């Protein structure tokens, strides 16, 4: 039986309060068309979490945050804890996004600490991994994503991995309009599952959802989702337009039917 696809909308540092409410309401209105076939999550900026939660209501679309602190509480100015996220209605969080690794200096060790904190606090996680253009040119993509997966999950027991979705986000394809080919995505997802097999076993590797991120759009979603082992997507720019995001969700739903 095919796994239920996952589609997440990462709104990044975009929108204002009214725009966030309007986008969430539009996604909530269109989501029933995919009800039961796709797990849909939106990840707005921190200031809009509560109002987006209200706009989503009982639509079945879940709420996630774009990051969290690796600490439970305390003197961490500007940080947001897992407990705070749960308190405002978030059930998911993104960990290890390449923009934070690349621009904010997040190391594999920090990503691992955040993942552990999130899971121990009852949040489900999208763990992002991916190689740079230089690493791809050096044919190191499998090595890089494998090591990132291994580092992030080093302290995570098998029983908690069901709460993790791994997102393959090639850095060279994020926000650039350049998209990995379906074959590239399938190969990278295979490397991720090999790392999961090495850390745990092949059964758990098969049961863990691995999704694609990196300039994912309605025009390429169907071809990417058709590849074996591509279980949905983490959507950036296209998630800021409800029709585009819902079209990607629909493509994921058709993937489940086709498989």
ZASE-39070 format. One record per atom (N, C-alpha, C): residue in three letters; chain; atom name; x negated, y, z. Coordinates in steps of 0.05 Angstrom, whole numbers. Atoms other than C-alpha are relative to their C-alpha. Layout:
- resn	chain	name	c1	c2	c3
- ALA	A	CA	X	Y	Z
...
This chain:
- resn	chain	name	c1	c2	c3
- UNK	A	N	-17	-24	0
- UNK	A	CA	0	0	0
- UNK	A	C	-18	25	0
- UNK	A	N	15	-25	2
- UNK	A	CA	-27	69	-19
- UNK	A	C	4	17	25
- UNK	A	N	-2	-19	-23
- UNK	A	CA	-42	119	36
- UNK	A	C	15	25	-8
- UNK	A	N	-14	-25	6
- UNK	A	CA	1	180	41
- UNK	A	C	-21	22	-5
- UNK	A	N	20	-21	6
- UNK	A	CA	-38	237	8
- UNK	A	C	2	23	21
- UNK	A	N	3	-23	-17
- UNK	A	CA	-60	298	47
- UNK	A	C	-6	24	-18
- UNK	A	N	6	-25	13
- UNK	A	CA	-57	369	20
- UNK	A	C	-1	23	20
- UNK	A	N	3	-22	-18
- UNK	A	CA	-83	427	61
- UNK	A	C	-5	26	-15
- UNK	A	N	4	-26	12
- UNK	A	CA	-80	501	44
- UNK	A	C	-16	18	19
- UNK	A	N	19	-16	-16
- UNK	A	CA	-140	540	71
- UNK	A	C	3	29	-10
- UNK	A	N	-5	-27	8
- UNK	A	CA	-119	613	69
- UNK	A	C	-24	18	4
- UNK	A	N	25	-15	-5
- UNK	A	CA	-188	636	92
- UNK	A	C	6	27	11
- UNK	A	N	-4	-26	-12
- UNK	A	CA	-194	710	109
- UNK	A	C	16	18	-19
- UNK	A	N	-18	-13	19
- UNK	A	CA	-135	733	67
- UNK	A	C	27	6	13
- UNK	A	N	-28	-7	-7
- UNK	A	CA	-65	764	74
- UNK	A	C	1	19	23
- UNK	A	N	-7	-15	-24
- UNK	A	CA	-33	810	125
- UNK	A	C	23	-15	13
- UNK	A	N	-20	15	-15
- UNK	A	CA	20	791	175
- UNK	A	C	25	-5	-17
- UNK	A	N	-24	4	16
- UNK	A	CA	79	802	128
- UNK	A	C	-5	-20	-23
- UNK	A	N	7	19	22
- UNK	A	CA	43	765	71
- UNK	A	C	-2	-28	10
- UNK	A	N	3	27	-11
- UNK	A	CA	27	706	116
- UNK	A	C	28	-12	6
- UNK	A	N	-27	10	-6
- UNK	A	CA	100	701	139
- UNK	A	C	14	-7	-26
- UNK	A	N	-14	5	26
- UNK	A	CA	126	705	67
- UNK	A	C	-11	-25	-13
- UNK	A	N	12	23	12
- UNK	A	CA	77	653	42
- UNK	A	C	8	-26	15
- UNK	A	N	-9	23	-16
- UNK	A	CA	93	605	99
- UNK	A	C	29	-7	-5
- UNK	A	N	-28	4	4
- UNK	A	CA	167	614	88
- UNK	A	C	5	-13	-28
- UNK	A	N	-3	11	27
- UNK	A	CA	160	599	13
- UNK	A	C	-9	-29	-1
- UNK	A	N	10	27	0
- UNK	A	CA	119	537	26
- UNK	A	C	20	-18	15
- UNK	A	N	-20	16	-15
- UNK	A	CA	169	513	78
- UNK	A	C	25	-5	-16
- UNK	A	N	-24	3	17
- UNK	A	CA	226	524	29
- UNK	A	C	-4	-21	-22
- UNK	A	N	5	19	22
- UNK	A	CA	192	483	-26
- UNK	A	C	-10	-27	9
- UNK	A	N	12	25	-9
- UNK	A	CA	162	428	17
- UNK	A	C	19	-24	0
- UNK	A	N	-17	23	-1
- UNK	A	CA	224	384	22
- UNK	A	C	-1	-17	-26
- UNK	A	N	3	15	25
- UNK	A	CA	212	364	-51
- UNK	A	C	-21	-22	2
- UNK	A	N	21	20	-4
- UNK	A	CA	151	326	-26
- UNK	A	C	3	-14	26
- UNK	A	N	-4	11	-26
- UNK	A	CA	180	305	40
- UNK	A	C	-4	-30	1
- UNK	A	N	4	28	-3
- UNK	A	CA	156	238	63
- UNK	A	C	-21	-12	-18
- UNK	A	N	20	11	19
- UNK	A	CA	106	231	6
- UNK	A	C	-27	12	3
- UNK	A	N	25	-14	-4
- UNK	A	CA	52	281	26
- UNK	A	C	-1	12	28
- UNK	A	N	4	-16	-24
- UNK	A	CA	24	308	91
- UNK	A	C	-10	27	-8
- UNK	A	N	6	-27	9
- UNK	A	CA	23	383	80
- UNK	A	C	-7	17	25
- UNK	A	N	9	-17	-22
- UNK	A	CA	-16	430	126
- UNK	A	C	-9	27	-11
- UNK	A	N	10	-26	8
- UNK	A	CA	-29	504	121
- UNK	A	C	-19	10	23
- UNK	A	N	20	-10	-18
- UNK	A	CA	-89	538	154
- UNK	A	C	-3	30	-2
- UNK	A	N	2	-29	2
- UNK	A	CA	-77	613	163
- UNK	A	C	-22	11	19
- UNK	A	N	19	-13	-19
- UNK	A	CA	-125	662	197
- UNK	A	C	11	0	29
- UNK	A	N	-8	2	-28
- UNK	A	CA	-123	661	273
- UNK	A	C	22	19	8
- UNK	A	N	-21	-19	-10
- UNK	A	CA	-81	725	283
- UNK	A	C	28	-7	-9
- UNK	A	N	-26	5	11
- UNK	A	CA	-24	696	242
- UNK	A	C	11	-28	8
- UNK	A	N	-8	28	-6
- UNK	A	CA	-19	626	273
- UNK	A	C	29	-1	12
- UNK	A	N	-26	2	-13
- UNK	A	CA	42	640	317
- UNK	A	C	23	7	-19
- UNK	A	N	-22	-7	18
- UNK	A	CA	83	676	264
- UNK	A	C	3	-20	-23
- UNK	A	N	-2	21	20
- UNK	A	CA	66	623	212
- UNK	A	C	14	-24	12
- UNK	A	N	-14	22	-12
- UNK	A	CA	88	570	261
- UNK	A	C	30	4	1
- UNK	A	N	-28	-6	0
- UNK	A	CA	155	605	268
- UNK	A	C	12	-2	-28
- UNK	A	N	-10	0	28
- UNK	A	CA	162	612	192
- UNK	A	C	3	-29	-10
- UNK	A	N	-1	28	9
- UNK	A	CA	148	538	181
- UNK	A	C	23	-15	13
- UNK	A	N	-22	12	-14
- UNK	A	CA	200	518	232
- UNK	A	C	-1	-30	0
- UNK	A	N	-1	29	0
- UNK	A	CA	223	446	224
- UNK	A	C	-2	-11	-28
- UNK	A	N	3	7	28
- UNK	A	CA	203	442	151
- UNK	A	C	-16	-26	-5
- UNK	A	N	18	23	3
- UNK	A	CA	154	386	163
- UNK	A	C	-28	7	-8
- UNK	A	N	27	-10	6
- UNK	A	CA	95	429	141
- UNK	A	C	-14	5	26
- UNK	A	N	14	-3	-26
- UNK	A	CA	43	427	196
- UNK	A	C	-19	24	-1
- UNK	A	N	17	-24	-3
- UNK	A	CA	0	483	223
- UNK	A	C	-28	-8	9
- UNK	A	N	28	4	-7
- UNK	A	CA	-76	483	226
- UNK	A	C	-15	26	3
- UNK	A	N	18	-23	-3
- UNK	A	CA	-132	530	245
- UNK	A	C	-25	-5	-16
- UNK	A	N	23	2	18
- UNK	A	CA	-194	545	205
- UNK	A	C	-26	-7	15
- UNK	A	N	25	5	-16
- UNK	A	CA	-244	534	262
- UNK	A	C	8	-2	29
- UNK	A	N	-5	0	-29
- UNK	A	CA	-250	524	336
- UNK	A	C	-28	1	14
- UNK	A	N	25	0	-15
- UNK	A	CA	-302	531	391
- UNK	A	C	-7	-29	8
- UNK	A	N	9	26	-10
- UNK	A	CA	-344	472	413
- UNK	A	C	2	-2	30
- UNK	A	N	-2	-1	-29
- UNK	A	CA	-332	494	485
- UNK	A	C	30	1	7
- UNK	A	N	-28	1	-9
- UNK	A	CA	-268	484	525
- UNK	A	C	10	28	8
- UNK	A	N	-8	-27	-9
- UNK	A	CA	-267	555	554
- UNK	A	C	-25	14	10
- UNK	A	N	22	-13	-13
- UNK	A	CA	-310	607	587
- UNK	A	C	-9	25	-15
- UNK	A	N	11	-25	11
- UNK	A	CA	-355	665	567
- UNK	A	C	-10	-4	-29
- UNK	A	N	5	5	28
- UNK	A	CA	-351	656	492
- UNK	A	C	14	21	-16
- UNK	A	N	-14	-22	12
- UNK	A	CA	-332	724	465
- UNK	A	C	4	-5	-30
- UNK	A	N	-7	3	28
- UNK	A	CA	-296	719	398
- UNK	A	C	8	-28	-8
- UNK	A	N	-6	28	6
- UNK	A	CA	-286	644	402
- UNK	A	C	29	-7	7
- UNK	A	N	-28	9	-5
- UNK	A	CA	-220	606	402
- UNK	A	C	-2	-30	7
- UNK	A	N	3	28	-10
- UNK	A	CA	-212	541	441
- UNK	A	C	22	-18	-12
- UNK	A	N	-19	20	9
- UNK	A	CA	-176	477	422
- UNK	A	C	26	3	15
- UNK	A	N	-24	-3	-17
- UNK	A	CA	-128	488	480
- UNK	A	C	17	23	-10
- UNK	A	N	-15	-24	10
- UNK	A	CA	-109	557	453
- UNK	A	C	14	-7	-26
- UNK	A	N	-12	8	26
- UNK	A	CA	-97	528	384
- UNK	A	C	25	-17	4
- UNK	A	N	-23	17	-5
- UNK	A	CA	-51	474	411
- UNK	A	C	23	17	12
- UNK	A	N	-20	-16	-14
- UNK	A	CA	-15	526	454
- UNK	A	C	17	16	-19
- UNK	A	N	-16	-16	20
- UNK	A	CA	6	566	392
- UNK	A	C	12	-17	-22
- UNK	A	N	-14	17	18
- UNK	A	CA	29	505	355
- UNK	A	C	-17	-14	-21
- UNK	A	N	17	13	19
- UNK	A	CA	-31	482	315
- UNK	A	C	-4	-29	7
- UNK	A	N	5	29	-4
- UNK	A	CA	-40	407	306
- UNK	A	C	-24	-9	-15
- UNK	A	N	23	7	16
- UNK	A	CA	-98	408	257
- UNK	A	C	-21	23	2
- UNK	A	N	21	-20	1
- UNK	A	CA	-165	444	251
- UNK	A	C	-20	-8	-21
- UNK	A	N	21	5	19
- UNK	A	CA	-218	450	197
- UNK	A	C	-27	2	15
- UNK	A	N	26	0	-13
- UNK	A	CA	-289	432	220
- UNK	A	C	-21	-3	-22
- UNK	A	N	23	3	18
- UNK	A	CA	-354	442	182
- UNK	A	C	4	10	-28
- UNK	A	N	-3	-10	27
- UNK	A	CA	-329	482	123
- UNK	A	C	-27	12	-10
- UNK	A	N	26	-8	11
- UNK	A	CA	-387	498	76
- UNK	A	C	-5	30	4
- UNK	A	N	4	-28	-3
- UNK	A	CA	-375	573	83
- UNK	A	C	-11	6	28
- UNK	A	N	11	-3	-27
- UNK	A	CA	-389	567	158
- UNK	A	C	-28	-12	2
- UNK	A	N	27	12	0
- UNK	A	CA	-448	521	146
- UNK	A	C	-20	19	-14
- UNK	A	N	18	-16	17
- UNK	A	CA	-477	567	92
- UNK	A	C	-4	28	10
- UNK	A	N	1	-28	-6
- UNK	A	CA	-461	637	117
- UNK	A	C	-2	6	30
- UNK	A	N	0	-4	-29
- UNK	A	CA	-455	628	193
- UNK	A	C	-19	-19	14
- UNK	A	N	22	15	-12
- UNK	A	CA	-511	579	204
- UNK	A	C	9	-25	16
- UNK	A	N	-9	24	-15
- UNK	A	CA	-469	520	230
- UNK	A	C	-17	-24	-8
- UNK	A	N	16	23	4
- UNK	A	CA	-514	460	237
- UNK	A	C	17	-26	2
- UNK	A	N	-14	26	-3
- UNK	A	CA	-494	386	233
- UNK	A	C	6	-5	29
- UNK	A	N	-4	5	-29
- UNK	A	CA	-502	384	309
- UNK	A	C	24	17	10
- UNK	A	N	-23	-16	-9
- UNK	A	CA	-453	442	319
- UNK	A	C	26	-11	-11
- UNK	A	N	-23	12	12
- UNK	A	CA	-404	411	271
- UNK	A	C	9	-25	16
- UNK	A	N	-6	24	-16
- UNK	A	CA	-408	346	310
- UNK	A	C	13	7	26
- UNK	A	N	-11	-9	-26
- UNK	A	CA	-395	382	376
- UNK	A	C	29	10	-4
- UNK	A	N	-27	-10	5
- UNK	A	CA	-334	417	346
- UNK	A	C	19	-23	-6
- UNK	A	N	-17	22	7
- UNK	A	CA	-306	353	317
- UNK	A	C	7	-16	25
- UNK	A	N	-5	15	-25
- UNK	A	CA	-313	317	384
- UNK	A	C	19	16	18
- UNK	A	N	-18	-16	-16
- UNK	A	CA	-280	375	421
- UNK	A	C	29	-1	-11
- UNK	A	N	-27	0	12
- UNK	A	CA	-222	377	372
- UNK	A	C	15	-26	5
- UNK	A	N	-13	26	-3
- UNK	A	CA	-208	303	375
- UNK	A	C	7	-7	29
- UNK	A	N	-5	5	-28
- UNK	A	CA	-214	298	450
- UNK	A	C	22	18	11
- UNK	A	N	-21	-18	-8
- UNK	A	CA	-165	356	455
- UNK	A	C	27	-7	-14
- UNK	A	N	-25	9	13
- UNK	A	CA	-113	320	412
- UNK	A	C	6	13	-26
- UNK	A	N	-3	-11	26
- UNK	A	CA	-123	359	348
- UNK	A	C	-9	-20	-21
- UNK	A	N	10	15	23
- UNK	A	CA	-129	325	281
- UNK	A	C	-18	18	-17
- UNK	A	N	21	-16	12
- UNK	A	CA	-187	347	238
- UNK	A	C	-3	-5	-30
- UNK	A	N	10	2	27
- UNK	A	CA	-207	361	167
- UNK	A	C	-30	5	2
- UNK	A	N	29	-2	-1
- UNK	A	CA	-282	348	166
- UNK	A	C	-11	5	-28
- UNK	A	N	10	-7	26
- UNK	A	CA	-315	383	107
- UNK	A	C	-29	-7	-4
- UNK	A	N	28	6	7
- UNK	A	CA	-378	358	73
- UNK	A	C	-4	7	-29
- UNK	A	N	4	-6	28
- UNK	A	CA	-411	375	8
- UNK	A	C	-29	11	-5
- UNK	A	N	27	-8	7
- UNK	A	CA	-476	390	-28
- UNK	A	C	-2	26	-15
- UNK	A	N	5	-24	15
- UNK	A	CA	-506	453	-57
- UNK	A	C	-7	-7	-29
- UNK	A	N	7	4	28
- UNK	A	CA	-521	463	-131
- UNK	A	C	-28	-11	-2
- UNK	A	N	28	9	1
- UNK	A	CA	-595	453	-118
- UNK	A	C	-2	-30	8
- UNK	A	N	0	29	-8
- UNK	A	CA	-582	387	-82
- UNK	A	C	12	-17	-21
- UNK	A	N	-12	16	22
- UNK	A	CA	-537	364	-139
- UNK	A	C	-20	-3	-23
- UNK	A	N	19	2	21
- UNK	A	CA	-590	381	-190
- UNK	A	C	-23	-19	6
- UNK	A	N	21	18	-8
- UNK	A	CA	-639	340	-150
- UNK	A	C	11	-29	4
- UNK	A	N	-13	26	-2
- UNK	A	CA	-590	281	-151
- UNK	A	C	1	-10	29
- UNK	A	N	0	7	-29
- UNK	A	CA	-584	284	-75
- UNK	A	C	28	1	12
- UNK	A	N	-27	-4	-11
- UNK	A	CA	-508	291	-70
- UNK	A	C	9	-22	18
- UNK	A	N	-8	23	-16
- UNK	A	CA	-496	221	-43
- UNK	A	C	-15	0	27
- UNK	A	N	16	-2	-25
- UNK	A	CA	-552	229	8
- UNK	A	C	10	22	18
- UNK	A	N	-9	-23	-16
- UNK	A	CA	-527	297	31
- UNK	A	C	27	-5	13
- UNK	A	N	-26	5	-12
- UNK	A	CA	-454	279	40
- UNK	A	C	0	-23	20
- UNK	A	N	3	23	-18
- UNK	A	CA	-473	213	72
- UNK	A	C	-11	8	27
- UNK	A	N	13	-8	-25
- UNK	A	CA	-518	246	123
- UNK	A	C	19	19	16
- UNK	A	N	-19	-17	-14
- UNK	A	CA	-465	299	139
- UNK	A	C	22	-15	14
- UNK	A	N	-21	17	-12
- UNK	A	CA	-412	246	151
- UNK	A	C	-12	-14	25
- UNK	A	N	13	15	-22
- UNK	A	CA	-460	205	194
- UNK	A	C	-5	18	25
- UNK	A	N	6	-18	-22
- UNK	A	CA	-481	265	236
- UNK	A	C	26	8	15
- UNK	A	N	-25	-10	-13
- UNK	A	CA	-410	290	248
- UNK	A	C	14	-22	16
- UNK	A	N	-15	21	-13
- UNK	A	CA	-383	222	268
- UNK	A	C	-17	-17	20
- UNK	A	N	19	16	-16
- UNK	A	CA	-443	198	309
- UNK	A	C	12	-7	28
- UNK	A	N	-11	5	-26
- UNK	A	CA	-405	205	375
- UNK	A	C	29	-6	0
- UNK	A	N	-29	4	2
- UNK	A	CA	-335	190	350
- UNK	A	C	6	-30	-2
- UNK	A	N	-7	28	1
- UNK	A	CA	-307	121	366
- UNK	A	C	20	-6	-23
- UNK	A	N	-17	8	23
- UNK	A	CA	-270	83	312
- UNK	A	C	29	6	5
- UNK	A	N	-29	-5	-6
- UNK	A	CA	-203	92	348
- UNK	A	C	9	28	-6
- UNK	A	N	-7	-28	5
- UNK	A	CA	-206	167	336
- UNK	A	C	-2	8	-29
- UNK	A	N	5	-8	27
- UNK	A	CA	-224	166	263
- UNK	A	C	26	2	-16
- UNK	A	N	-25	-3	14
- UNK	A	CA	-151	158	243
- UNK	A	C	11	28	1
- UNK	A	N	-8	-28	-2
- UNK	A	CA	-144	231	263
- UNK	A	C	-17	18	-16
- UNK	A	N	19	-15	17
- UNK	A	CA	-197	253	213
- UNK	A	C	6	-4	-29
- UNK	A	N	0	0	29
- UNK	A	CA	-189	271	140
- UNK	A	C	-27	12	-9
- UNK	A	N	26	-11	10
- UNK	A	CA	-256	280	104
- UNK	A	C	5	14	-26
- UNK	A	N	-3	-16	24
- UNK	A	CA	-257	335	52
- UNK	A	C	-27	3	-14
- UNK	A	N	24	-4	16
- UNK	A	CA	-310	332	-3
- UNK	A	C	3	27	-13
- UNK	A	N	-1	-27	11
- UNK	A	CA	-324	405	-19
- UNK	A	C	-28	7	-10
- UNK	A	N	26	-8	11
- UNK	A	CA	-383	414	-66
- UNK	A	C	-3	30	0
- UNK	A	N	4	-29	-4
- UNK	A	CA	-411	482	-49
- UNK	A	C	1	15	-26
- UNK	A	N	2	-13	26
- UNK	A	CA	-423	498	-122
- UNK	A	C	27	3	-14
- UNK	A	N	-27	-1	13
- UNK	A	CA	-349	490	-138
- UNK	A	C	20	16	17
- UNK	A	N	-19	-13	-17
- UNK	A	CA	-318	530	-81
- UNK	A	C	1	30	-8
- UNK	A	N	-5	-27	7
- UNK	A	CA	-288	595	-105
- UNK	A	C	-14	9	-26
- UNK	A	N	15	-7	24
- UNK	A	CA	-328	593	-169
- UNK	A	C	16	-5	-26
- UNK	A	N	-15	7	24
- UNK	A	CA	-276	566	-217
- UNK	A	C	-12	-25	-13
- UNK	A	N	13	25	10
- UNK	A	CA	-324	508	-231
- UNK	A	C	11	-23	16
- UNK	A	N	-12	23	-14
- UNK	A	CA	-292	441	-214
- UNK	A	C	-16	-25	-6
- UNK	A	N	12	26	4
- UNK	A	CA	-324	374	-204
- UNK	A	C	17	-16	-19
- UNK	A	N	-16	17	17
- UNK	A	CA	-303	325	-257
- UNK	A	C	13	-21	17
- UNK	A	N	-12	22	-15
- UNK	A	CA	-256	270	-235
- UNK	A	C	-20	-22	6
- UNK	A	N	20	21	-4
- UNK	A	CA	-315	222	-243
- UNK	A	C	-19	9	23
- UNK	A	N	17	-10	-21
- UNK	A	CA	-359	267	-199
- UNK	A	C	13	-3	27
- UNK	A	N	-14	2	-25
- UNK	A	CA	-306	269	-145
- UNK	A	C	2	-29	9
- UNK	A	N	-2	28	-7
- UNK	A	CA	-296	194	-147
- UNK	A	C	-26	-11	11
- UNK	A	N	26	9	-9
- UNK	A	CA	-370	182	-140
- UNK	A	C	-7	10	28
- UNK	A	N	5	-12	-26
- UNK	A	CA	-377	230	-82
- UNK	A	C	17	-12	22
- UNK	A	N	-18	13	-19
- UNK	A	CA	-317	200	-47
- UNK	A	C	-9	-28	6
- UNK	A	N	12	27	-5
- UNK	A	CA	-349	132	-56
- UNK	A	C	-23	1	19
- UNK	A	N	23	-3	-18
- UNK	A	CA	-412	157	-21
- UNK	A	C	10	5	28
- UNK	A	N	-12	-5	-26
- UNK	A	CA	-369	183	36
- UNK	A	C	10	-26	13
- UNK	A	N	-11	26	-11
- UNK	A	CA	-335	115	44
- UNK	A	C	-23	-19	7
- UNK	A	N	23	17	-7
- UNK	A	CA	-403	81	43
- UNK	A	C	-11	9	27
- UNK	A	N	9	-10	-26
- UNK	A	CA	-424	126	101
- UNK	A	C	19	-9	22
- UNK	A	N	-19	9	-20
- UNK	A	CA	-360	108	138
- UNK	A	C	-3	-30	5
- UNK	A	N	4	29	-3
- UNK	A	CA	-372	34	125
- UNK	A	C	-25	-5	17
- UNK	A	N	25	4	-15
- UNK	A	CA	-443	40	152
- UNK	A	C	4	7	29
- UNK	A	N	-5	-9	-27
- UNK	A	CA	-419	77	214
- UNK	A	C	20	-18	14
- UNK	A	N	-21	16	-12
- UNK	A	CA	-358	33	226
- UNK	A	C	2	-27	-15
- UNK	A	N	-3	24	16
- UNK	A	CA	-334	-20	176
- UNK	A	C	15	7	-25
- UNK	A	N	-12	-6	26
- UNK	A	CA	-305	-26	107
- UNK	A	C	30	4	2
- UNK	A	N	-29	-3	-4
- UNK	A	CA	-233	-32	132
- UNK	A	C	6	29	8
- UNK	A	N	-5	-27	-9
- UNK	A	CA	-236	34	168
- UNK	A	C	-7	20	-22
- UNK	A	N	7	-17	22
- UNK	A	CA	-271	66	108
- UNK	A	C	23	1	-20
- UNK	A	N	-23	0	19
- UNK	A	CA	-213	45	63
- UNK	A	C	24	15	11
- UNK	A	N	-23	-12	-13
- UNK	A	CA	-162	71	113
- UNK	A	C	-2	30	5
- UNK	A	N	5	-28	-6
- UNK	A	CA	-193	140	121
- UNK	A	C	5	16	-25
- UNK	A	N	-6	-16	23
- UNK	A	CA	-166	193	75
- UNK	A	C	-24	18	-7
- UNK	A	N	22	-17	10
- UNK	A	CA	-219	228	33
- UNK	A	C	12	18	-22
- UNK	A	N	-13	-18	19
- UNK	A	CA	-195	290	-5
- UNK	A	C	-20	18	-13
- UNK	A	N	17	-17	16
- UNK	A	CA	-224	338	-56
- UNK	A	C	6	29	5
- UNK	A	N	-3	-28	-1
- UNK	A	CA	-236	412	-47
- UNK	A	C	-21	14	-17
- UNK	A	N	19	-14	17
- UNK	A	CA	-269	462	-93
- UNK	A	C	13	9	-26
- UNK	A	N	-14	-11	24
- UNK	A	CA	-229	505	-142
- UNK	A	C	22	-19	-9
- UNK	A	N	-23	17	7
- UNK	A	CA	-171	456	-139
- UNK	A	C	24	18	-8
- UNK	A	N	-22	-16	10
- UNK	A	CA	-112	483	-179
- UNK	A	C	20	-18	-13
- UNK	A	N	-20	17	13
- UNK	A	CA	-47	458	-211
- UNK	A	C	-10	-13	-26
- UNK	A	N	9	11	26
- UNK	A	CA	-83	448	-277
- UNK	A	C	-19	-23	1
- UNK	A	N	19	23	-2
- UNK	A	CA	-135	399	-251
- UNK	A	C	8	-20	21
- UNK	A	N	-6	17	-23
- UNK	A	CA	-100	368	-191
- UNK	A	C	8	-29	-9
- UNK	A	N	-10	27	8
- UNK	A	CA	-66	311	-229
- UNK	A	C	-23	-18	-8
- UNK	A	N	22	16	9
- UNK	A	CA	-130	287	-262
- UNK	A	C	-18	-9	24
- UNK	A	N	16	7	-23
- UNK	A	CA	-169	290	-197
- UNK	A	C	13	-20	18
- UNK	A	N	-15	18	-18
- UNK	A	CA	-115	256	-156
- UNK	A	C	3	-28	-12
- UNK	A	N	-3	26	13
- UNK	A	CA	-111	200	-207
- UNK	A	C	-24	-18	4
- UNK	A	N	23	17	-4
- UNK	A	CA	-181	176	-190
- UNK	A	C	2	-17	25
- UNK	A	N	0	16	-25
- UNK	A	CA	-187	118	-141
- UNK	A	C	-15	12	22
- UNK	A	N	14	-10	-23
- UNK	A	CA	-205	140	-72
- UNK	A	C	3	30	5
- UNK	A	N	-5	-28	-4
- UNK	A	CA	-183	213	-81
- UNK	A	C	28	3	12
- UNK	A	N	-25	2	-14
- UNK	A	CA	-128	220	-29
- UNK	A	C	14	26	5
- UNK	A	N	-12	-26	-3
- UNK	A	CA	-107	292	-38
- UNK	A	C	-21	22	-2
- UNK	A	N	18	-22	4
- UNK	A	CA	-140	359	-32
- UNK	A	C	1	21	23
- UNK	A	N	1	-24	-17
- UNK	A	CA	-161	419	10
- UNK	A	C	-2	23	-19
- UNK	A	N	-4	-20	21
- UNK	A	CA	-139	479	-30
- UNK	A	C	-7	28	11
- UNK	A	N	7	-27	-8
- UNK	A	CA	-169	549	-26
- UNK	A	C	17	21	-13
- UNK	A	N	-14	-22	12
- UNK	A	CA	-148	605	-72
- UNK	A	C	29	-7	-9
- UNK	A	N	-27	7	10
- UNK	A	CA	-89	567	-102
- UNK	A	C	20	-3	22
- UNK	A	N	-20	3	-22
- UNK	A	CA	-58	559	-33
- UNK	A	C	12	27	8
- UNK	A	N	-11	-26	-6
- UNK	A	CA	-45	634	-31
- UNK	A	C	24	7	-17
- UNK	A	N	-24	-3	17
- UNK	A	CA	9	627	-84
- UNK	A	C	17	-25	4
- UNK	A	N	-17	23	-7
- UNK	A	CA	66	583	-61
- UNK	A	C	6	-18	-24
- UNK	A	N	-6	18	23
- UNK	A	CA	85	557	-131
- UNK	A	C	-24	-17	-7
- UNK	A	N	24	16	6
- UNK	A	CA	13	536	-144
- UNK	A	C	-5	-21	21
- UNK	A	N	6	20	-21
- UNK	A	CA	4	503	-77
- UNK	A	C	21	-22	0
- UNK	A	N	-21	20	1
- UNK	A	CA	71	467	-82
- UNK	A	C	-3	-18	-25
- UNK	A	N	5	17	23
- UNK	A	CA	52	443	-152
- UNK	A	C	-22	-20	6
- UNK	A	N	21	19	-8
- UNK	A	CA	-11	412	-123
- UNK	A	C	11	-21	19
- UNK	A	N	-14	20	-18
- UNK	A	CA	31	379	-68
- UNK	A	C	16	-20	-17
- UNK	A	N	-15	17	18
- UNK	A	CA	76	352	-123
- UNK	A	C	-17	-20	-15
- UNK	A	N	19	18	14
- UNK	A	CA	16	324	-161
- UNK	A	C	-9	-22	19
- UNK	A	N	8	20	-20
- UNK	A	CA	-5	289	-96
- UNK	A	C	22	-20	4
- UNK	A	N	-23	18	-4
- UNK	A	CA	65	261	-87
- UNK	A	C	2	-20	-23
- UNK	A	N	-1	18	23
- UNK	A	CA	63	232	-157
- UNK	A	C	-23	-20	0
- UNK	A	N	22	19	-3
- UNK	A	CA	-4	200	-141
- UNK	A	C	9	-23	17
- UNK	A	N	-10	22	-17
- UNK	A	CA	29	161	-85
- UNK	A	C	19	-18	-15
- UNK	A	N	-18	16	15
- UNK	A	CA	84	138	-131
- UNK	A	C	-14	-17	-21
- UNK	A	N	14	15	21
- UNK	A	CA	35	118	-186
- UNK	A	C	-17	-23	12
- UNK	A	N	16	20	-12
- UNK	A	CA	-7	78	-137
- UNK	A	C	17	-20	16
